[in-house]
Structures are given as structure tokens and as C-alpha cells.
């Protein structure tokens, strides 16, 4: 068996196996949506706004009405679709713990240019031995990976 395994293919196989034989083809037609939400500590608000607005090209955020006393919510729309909202609350995970949560994937026409912009902005690159995907931590610790069409994203 080849030691280099496509992690996305493995995930699909694992999901199908977990569903069991009773799952029908229509039941497995599931995908992630184009919206994400996460919590961040208030002290990262300005840096997160700069990260999404300038580095990731989302423009100025939309302020969403916060019906939750935990804190305000800012929403960012990505230039080619999808959005992310961030709720600022003192109860959010610290940077280290946030890096251990869900990692989100970004797609773009020129991943090399975005990698360069992320590094030029001083955002930390996160290395994960199981893949060659470029990951970085936004202010506050949330991890994003850049999907690439121009190379296989396999463990080296």
C-alpha cells in the first residue's frame, strides 16, 4: 500500500464506512456549507478585522445584531463566495486552544499569492505533518488552510 494517502479520499471512505450498509446513496449527498462561525476573544477584534478585511480581501465587516449577551458579531463575505462570522466574547478559547479546534479551508484563484500575503502580514504558518497544505492561524488562533489545485496535498 502506498504510504502517501490522499486525506480527503480517506475521509470520504471513513464517512461511508461509519454510515454503515443501511445508508442509501441519497443519504450520503452531504457537503459543508459556505458559512462558518467561530468565537474569538475581544482583544483580537482589531487584528481579526484587519486580517479578514485586508489580507483575505473580504472588505469591511457587517455588524450583525447580537441577541446574545456574550458579545458583538462581525460577518465577512469572501470575494468569491462564502462567509464567516466572528462573535467576540471573553469566554472564547485562548489562542492555543483555538488552534486545536476545527480548521477551516479557503479556496482562491491564486493560492501562492495568498500564502505570500498571509506571511507578509505576519500571520503564523501552522505545519501539520499529515499534509503539505499551507495552514495559518488568524489572530486569536483560528486555523485556516489554503486549498490548492496545482499540487497534491499529501504527506511528504
BATOR-373947 format. One line per 2 residues: their letters; for each residue x, y, z of N, C-alpha, C. Coordinates in nm, 4 decimals. Atoms other than C-alpha are relative to their C-alpha. Layout:
N
a	X:Y:Z:X:Y:Z:X:Y:Z; ... .
//
This chain:
156
xx	0.0855:-0.1189:0.0000:0.0000:0.0000:0.0000:0.0888:0.1235:0.0000; -0.0770:-0.1233:0.0097:0.1339:0.3435:-0.0904:-0.0070:0.0743:0.1327 .
xx	-0.0019:-0.0703:-0.1277:0.2445:0.5360:0.2191:-0.0582:0.1404:-0.0102; 0.0589:-0.1325:0.0182:0.1115:0.8605:0.0689:-0.1480:-0.0168:-0.0342 .
xx	0.1432:0.0186:0.0152:-0.2636:0.8693:0.1104:-0.0675:0.1346:-0.0105; 0.0759:-0.1231:0.0150:-0.4983:1.1403:-0.0089:-0.0944:0.0107:0.1185 .
xx	0.0792:-0.0117:-0.1228:-0.6522:1.2649:0.3186:-0.1468:0.0257:-0.0279; 0.1409:-0.0248:0.0318:-0.9711:1.3875:0.1514:-0.0686:-0.1292:-0.0429 .
xx	0.0549:0.1292:0.0418:-1.0237:1.0465:-0.0109:-0.0224:-0.0906:0.1186; 0.0137:0.0825:-0.1198:-0.9644:0.8745:0.3213:-0.1179:0.0446:0.0842 .
xx	0.1123:-0.0516:-0.0772:-1.2145:1.1000:0.4919:-0.1320:-0.0489:-0.0598; 0.1213:0.0476:0.0671:-1.4789:1.0070:0.2334:-0.0247:-0.1470:0.0278 .
xx	0.0123:0.1428:-0.0286:-1.4094:0.6376:0.2868:-0.0416:-0.0212:0.1441; 0.0334:0.0130:-0.1420:-1.4252:0.6797:0.6645:-0.1452:0.0371:0.0261 .
xx	0.1395:-0.0411:-0.0178:-1.7570:0.8635:0.6449:-0.0935:-0.1070:-0.0541; 0.0841:0.1043:0.0590:-1.9023:0.5987:0.4143:-0.0019:-0.1240:0.0882 .
xx	-0.0068:0.1170:-0.0866:-1.7824:0.3199:0.6449:-0.0795:0.0220:0.1282; 0.0724:-0.0309:-0.1234:-1.9254:0.4931:0.9519:-0.1511:-0.0008:-0.0215 .
xx	0.1428:-0.0044:0.0289:-2.2627:0.5309:0.7800:-0.0610:-0.1387:0.0006; 0.0469:0.1375:-0.0031:-2.2906:0.1535:0.7546:-0.0763:-0.0382:-0.1241 .
xx	0.0666:0.0500:0.1202:-2.4680:-0.0623:0.4992:-0.1415:0.0526:-0.0178; 0.1373:-0.0488:0.0109:-2.8107:0.0867:0.5765:-0.0096:0.1369:-0.0668 .
xx	0.0023:-0.1324:0.0633:-2.7108:0.4252:0.4293:-0.0260:-0.0142:-0.1491; 0.0317:0.0007:0.1425:-2.8540:0.4950:0.0847:0.0806:0.1096:-0.0677 .
xx	-0.0773:-0.0987:0.0755:-2.6822:0.6955:-0.1901:-0.0508:0.1416:0.0258; 0.0559:-0.1338:-0.0223:-2.9191:0.9906:-0.1379:0.0351:0.0520:0.1394 .
xx	-0.0325:-0.0399:-0.1368:-2.8362:0.9921:0.2343:0.1428:0.0526:0.0116; -0.1394:-0.0409:-0.0088:-2.4656:1.0493:0.1614:0.0297:0.1253:-0.0812 .
xx	-0.0195:-0.1226:0.0785:-2.5189:1.3580:-0.0564:0.0067:0.1199:0.0943; -0.0188:-0.1040:-0.1007:-2.3862:1.5884:0.2171:0.1287:0.0748:-0.0303 .
xx	-0.1223:-0.0782:0.0144:-2.1369:1.8714:0.1911:-0.0015:0.1122:0.1020; -0.0075:-0.1153:-0.0885:-2.0164:2.1589:0.4015:-0.0612:0.1208:-0.0687 .
xx	0.0586:-0.1218:0.0540:-2.1949:2.4874:0.3558:0.1034:0.1086:-0.0220; -0.0878:-0.1120:0.0307:-2.0498:2.8222:0.2580:0.0104:0.1003:0.1142 .
xx	-0.0081:-0.0906:-0.1140:-2.0801:2.9774:0.6033:0.0688:-0.0693:0.1165; -0.0646:0.0503:-0.1212:-1.8726:2.9357:0.9156:-0.0132:0.1069:0.1080 .
xx	0.0106:-0.0916:-0.1137:-1.8843:3.0924:1.2609:0.0966:-0.0482:0.1063; -0.0832:0.0370:-0.1130:-1.6371:3.0990:1.5455:0.0022:0.1129:0.1012 .
xx	-0.0117:-0.0963:-0.1088:-1.5774:3.2757:1.8753:0.1441:0.0445:0.0127; -0.1343:-0.0537:-0.0229:-1.2792:3.4990:1.9469:-0.0060:0.0952:0.1182 .
xx	-0.0076:-0.0922:-0.1130:-1.1669:3.6998:2.2438:0.0009:0.1440:-0.0500; 0.0112:-0.1403:0.0428:-1.2375:4.0747:2.2264:0.1327:0.0683:-0.0316 .
xx	-0.1283:-0.0661:0.0250:-0.8690:4.1698:2.2357:0.0546:-0.0270:-0.1405; -0.0443:0.0305:0.1357:-0.8284:4.0168:1.8877:-0.0880:0.0651:-0.1065 .
xx	0.0949:-0.0577:0.0947:-1.1098:4.2176:1.7278:0.0684:0.0809:-0.1110; -0.0635:-0.0853:0.1015:-0.8975:4.4821:1.5506:0.0892:-0.0805:-0.0937 .
xx	-0.0894:0.0817:0.0824:-0.6417:4.2281:1.4301:-0.0784:-0.0936:-0.0919; 0.0826:0.0861:0.0847:-0.9148:3.9929:1.3024:-0.0670:0.0795:-0.1115 .
xx	0.0600:-0.0852:0.1034:-1.0881:4.2777:1.1195:0.1034:0.0286:-0.1088; -0.1057:-0.0263:0.0980:-0.7570:4.3670:0.9517:0.0317:-0.1256:-0.0807 .
xx	-0.0298:0.1264:0.0677:-0.6896:4.0004:0.8684:-0.1042:-0.0302:-0.1075; 0.1055:0.0327:0.0965:-1.0263:3.9394:0.7012:-0.0197:0.1105:-0.1025 .
xx	0.0260:-0.1127:0.0906:-1.0703:4.2872:0.5523:0.1108:0.0198:-0.1012; -0.1132:-0.0350:0.0870:-0.7222:4.3408:0.4109:0.0724:-0.1220:-0.0554 .
xx	-0.0803:0.1138:0.0450:-0.5227:4.0178:0.3977:-0.0833:-0.0970:-0.0842; 0.0843:0.0958:0.0714:-0.8123:3.7947:0.2871:-0.0961:0.0665:-0.0979 .
xx	0.0766:-0.0723:0.1013:-0.9832:4.0667:0.0802:-0.1509:0.0007:0.0181; 0.1442:0.0051:-0.0248:-1.3255:4.0488:0.2456:-0.0653:0.1374:0.0092 .
xx	0.0584:-0.1321:-0.0181:-1.3720:4.4234:0.2846:-0.0474:0.0198:0.1426; 0.0469:-0.0319:-0.1354:-1.5337:4.5846:0.5841:-0.1087:-0.0979:0.0445 .
xx	0.0993:0.0954:-0.0488:-1.7436:4.3577:0.8059:-0.1391:0.0602:0.0134; 0.1369:-0.0366:-0.0331:-2.1163:4.3670:0.8533:-0.0190:-0.0299:0.1482 .
xx	0.0279:0.0213:-0.1422:-2.2199:4.4099:1.2158:-0.1377:-0.0636:0.0099; 0.1256:0.0727:-0.0150:-2.4872:4.1552:1.2990:-0.0587:0.0290:0.1372 .
xx	0.0610:-0.0229:-0.1312:-2.7386:4.2137:1.5740:0.0310:-0.1173:0.0928; -0.0345:0.1043:-0.0968:-2.6180:4.0215:1.8777:-0.1106:-0.0101:0.1033 .
xx	0.1070:0.0240:-0.0972:-2.9112:3.8801:2.0672:0.0539:-0.0773:0.1192; -0.0677:0.0739:-0.1054:-2.6621:3.7002:2.2856:0.0866:0.0992:0.0770 .
xx	-0.0802:-0.0950:-0.0767:-2.5063:3.8976:2.5714:0.1494:-0.0309:-0.0029; -0.1417:0.0375:0.0026:-2.1752:3.7172:2.5017:0.0836:0.1019:-0.0761 .
xx	-0.0792:-0.0997:0.0694:-2.0682:3.9845:2.2570:-0.0444:0.0240:-0.1424; 0.0375:-0.0383:0.1359:-2.0938:4.1509:1.9157:0.0458:-0.1041:-0.1026 .
xx	-0.0320:0.0918:0.1088:-2.0817:3.9560:1.5893:0.0330:0.0819:-0.1241; -0.0372:-0.0609:0.1271:-1.8983:4.0666:1.2749:-0.0008:-0.1083:-0.1065 .
xx	0.0058:0.0955:0.1105:-1.9603:3.8949:0.9415:0.0826:0.0514:-0.1169; -0.0862:-0.0323:0.1137:-1.7179:3.8877:0.6490:-0.0408:-0.0863:-0.1186 .
xx	0.0334:0.0723:0.1228:-1.8076:3.7912:0.2919:0.1266:-0.0105:-0.0841; -0.1180:0.0220:0.0826:-1.5286:3.6360:0.0862:-0.0285:0.0414:-0.1432 .
xx	0.0199:-0.0537:0.1353:-1.4763:3.7833:-0.2624:-0.0622:-0.0988:-0.0990; 0.0527:0.0982:0.0954:-1.5605:3.4587:-0.4446:-0.1101:-0.0871:0.0585 .
xx	0.1107:0.0747:-0.0596:-1.8366:3.3384:-0.2142:0.0324:-0.0512:0.1386; -0.0142:0.0485:-0.1357:-1.8924:3.2125:0.1337:0.0192:0.1148:0.0978 .
xx	-0.0149:-0.1026:-0.1024:-1.8780:3.3995:0.4602:0.0389:-0.0649:0.1322; -0.0337:0.0433:-0.1345:-1.7535:3.3761:0.8137:-0.0458:0.1098:0.0951 .
xx	0.0363:-0.0966:-0.1030:-1.8903:3.5405:1.1241:0.0805:-0.0324:0.1256; -0.0810:0.0128:-0.1201:-1.6992:3.6012:1.4425:-0.0732:0.0684:0.1143 .
xx	0.0609:-0.0580:-0.1194:-1.8535:3.6553:1.7834:0.1104:0.0233:0.1014; -0.1056:-0.0379:-0.0939:-1.6319:3.8371:2.0303:-0.0515:-0.0128:0.1421 .
xx	0.0400:0.0263:-0.1366:-1.6589:3.7102:2.3845:0.1217:-0.0405:0.0829; -0.1097:0.0358:-0.0902:-1.4251:3.6784:2.6820:0.0032:-0.1504:0.0262 .
xx	0.0075:0.1447:-0.0222:-1.5405:3.3154:2.7057:0.0548:-0.0833:-0.1142; -0.0557:0.0751:0.1130:-1.3793:3.2217:2.3728:0.1291:-0.0700:0.0416 .
xx	-0.1240:0.0722:-0.0260:-1.0890:2.9790:2.3660:0.1196:0.0928:-0.0150; -0.1227:-0.0767:0.0207:-0.7400:3.1201:2.4048:0.0650:-0.0470:-0.1299 .
xx	-0.0631:0.0298:0.1295:-0.5053:3.1121:2.1039:0.0437:-0.1451:-0.0126; -0.0490:0.1379:0.0061:-0.3531:2.7753:2.1880:-0.1155:-0.0980:-0.0143 .
xx	0.1143:0.0912:0.0069:-0.6871:2.6038:2.2453:-0.0741:0.0153:-0.1326; 0.0694:-0.0207:0.1277:-0.8409:2.7617:1.9330:0.0705:-0.0736:-0.1132 .
xx	-0.0754:0.0723:0.1044:-0.5644:2.6056:1.7225:-0.0279:-0.1491:0.0027; 0.0311:0.1419:-0.0132:-0.6815:2.2670:1.8467:-0.1458:-0.0292:-0.0353 .
xx	0.1391:0.0175:0.0395:-1.0395:2.3234:1.7282:-0.0122:-0.0324:-0.1482; 0.0233:0.0264:0.1421:-1.1893:2.2926:1.3808:0.0886:0.0896:-0.0860 .
xx	-0.0799:-0.0765:0.0965:-0.9678:2.4033:1.0919:-0.0861:0.0198:-0.1228; 0.0841:-0.0350:0.1142:-1.1387:2.5785:0.8020:0.0839:0.0122:-0.1260 .
xx	-0.0728:-0.0033:0.1266:-1.0402:2.5617:0.4349:-0.0470:0.1162:-0.0855; 0.0272:-0.1097:0.0925:-1.0178:2.8591:0.2000:0.0420:-0.0420:-0.1402 .
xx	-0.0356:0.0228:0.1397:-1.0170:2.8351:-0.1805:0.0211:0.1350:-0.0654; -0.0225:-0.1249:0.0720:-0.8762:3.1035:-0.4055:0.0659:-0.0292:-0.1337 .
xx	-0.0543:0.0165:0.1348:-0.7636:3.1543:-0.7644:0.1520:-0.0057:0.0009; -0.1451:-0.0056:-0.0030:-0.4017:3.2250:-0.6674:0.0502:-0.0288:0.1418 .
xx	-0.0412:0.0339:-0.1362:-0.3049:3.0338:-0.3514:0.1406:0.0475:0.0344; -0.1369:-0.0455:-0.0285:0.0633:3.1284:-0.3855:0.0014:0.1464:0.0415 .
xx	0.0074:-0.1418:-0.0357:-0.0235:3.4986:-0.3756:-0.0612:0.0178:0.1387; 0.0613:-0.0107:-0.1326:-0.2470:3.4477:-0.0730:0.0967:-0.0483:0.1075 .
xx	-0.1020:0.0445:-0.0949:0.0254:3.2475:0.1039:0.0989:0.1136:0.0278; -0.0955:-0.1103:-0.0155:0.2650:3.5372:0.0424:-0.0607:0.1146:0.0808 .
xx	0.0670:-0.1082:-0.0733:0.0107:3.7927:0.1704:-0.0149:-0.0355:0.1479; 0.0148:0.0456:-0.1386:-0.0529:3.5869:0.4860:0.1332:0.0126:0.0734 .
xx	-0.1316:-0.0074:-0.0633:0.3181:3.5595:0.5591:0.0474:0.1437:0.0141; -0.0391:-0.1416:-0.0067:0.3791:3.9288:0.4780:-0.0736:0.0723:0.1125 .
xx	0.0773:-0.0605:-0.1084:0.1056:4.0165:0.7290:0.0466:-0.0481:0.1371; -0.0533:0.0487:-0.1266:0.2991:3.8261:0.9948:-0.0854:-0.1057:0.0679 .
xx	0.0837:0.1045:-0.0586:0.0347:3.5579:1.0486:0.0808:-0.1294:0.0065; -0.0830:0.1194:-0.0143:0.1901:3.2368:1.1801:-0.0459:-0.1151:-0.0881 .
xx	0.0285:0.1202:0.0776:0.2121:2.9387:0.9483:-0.0068:-0.1169:0.0970; 0.0165:0.1191:-0.0826:0.0916:2.6157:1.1084:0.0368:-0.1202:-0.0861 .
xx	-0.0407:0.1185:0.0761:0.2577:2.2951:0.9953:-0.0681:-0.1234:0.0587; 0.0671:0.1235:-0.0386:0.0722:1.9668:1.0025:0.0621:-0.1122:-0.0821 .
xx	-0.0817:0.1012:0.0670:0.2799:1.6597:0.9211:-0.0773:-0.0885:-0.0975; 0.0774:0.0909:0.0847:-0.0055:1.4694:0.7545:-0.0276:0.0548:-0.1399 .
xx	0.0330:-0.0602:0.1292:-0.0289:1.7091:0.4591:0.0973:0.1124:-0.0337; -0.0812:-0.1137:0.0436:0.1517:1.9721:0.2556:-0.0831:0.1275:-0.0086 .
xx	0.0874:-0.1167:0.0025:-0.1441:2.2112:0.2857:0.0624:0.1153:0.0782; -0.0454:-0.1198:-0.0701:-0.0493:2.5677:0.3810:-0.1096:0.0399:0.0986 .
xx	0.0920:-0.0412:-0.1057:-0.2191:2.6448:0.7133:0.0561:0.1242:0.0674; -0.0427:-0.1149:-0.0785:-0.2091:2.9690:0.9079:-0.1025:0.0255:0.1091 .
xx	0.0893:-0.0358:-0.1105:-0.3554:3.0996:1.2320:-0.0371:0.1466:-0.0132; 0.0495:-0.1375:-0.0043:-0.5709:3.4096:1.2251:0.0219:0.0521:0.1422 .
xx	-0.0118:-0.0531:-0.1364:-0.5394:3.6453:1.5222:-0.1064:-0.0634:0.0902; 0.0908:0.0693:-0.0914:-0.6947:3.4633:1.8158:0.0141:-0.1503:-0.0074 .
xx	-0.0313:0.1416:0.0059:-0.5841:3.1194:1.6962:-0.0751:-0.0845:-0.1007; 0.0744:0.0802:0.0969:-0.8442:3.0017:1.4407:0.0900:-0.0356:-0.1180 .
xx	-0.0884:0.0472:0.1066:-0.6646:2.7915:1.1779:-0.0765:-0.0111:-0.1316; 0.0533:0.0084:0.1363:-0.7293:2.8197:0.8041:0.1028:-0.0683:-0.0884 .
xx	-0.0868:0.0635:0.0985:-0.5861:2.6048:0.5266:-0.0363:0.0508:-0.1385; 0.0247:-0.0433:0.1369:-0.5485:2.7019:0.1612:-0.0068:-0.1217:-0.0904 .
xx	0.0165:0.1100:0.0948:-0.6859:2.4501:-0.0868:0.0766:0.0339:-0.1263; -0.0798:-0.0233:0.1208:-0.4619:2.4100:-0.3890:-0.0436:-0.0974:-0.1079 .
xx	0.0291:0.0846:0.1148:-0.5398:2.2773:-0.7326:0.1290:-0.0359:-0.0742; -0.1222:0.0148:0.0782:-0.1787:2.2963:-0.8556:0.1003:-0.0992:0.0583 .
xx	-0.0891:0.1034:-0.0528:-0.0217:2.0293:-0.6326:-0.0802:-0.0958:0.0860; 0.0637:0.0978:-0.0878:-0.1142:1.7156:-0.4478:0.0301:0.0367:0.1441 .
xx	-0.0185:-0.0371:-0.1401:-0.1643:1.7824:-0.0788:0.0126:-0.1265:0.0844; -0.0254:0.1266:-0.0694:-0.0100:1.4712:0.0654:0.1133:0.0158:0.0985 .
xx	-0.1139:0.0025:-0.0922:0.2225:1.3895:0.3476:0.1248:-0.0287:-0.0813; -0.1235:0.0119:0.0753:0.5782:1.4124:0.2294:0.0815:-0.1121:0.0453 .
//
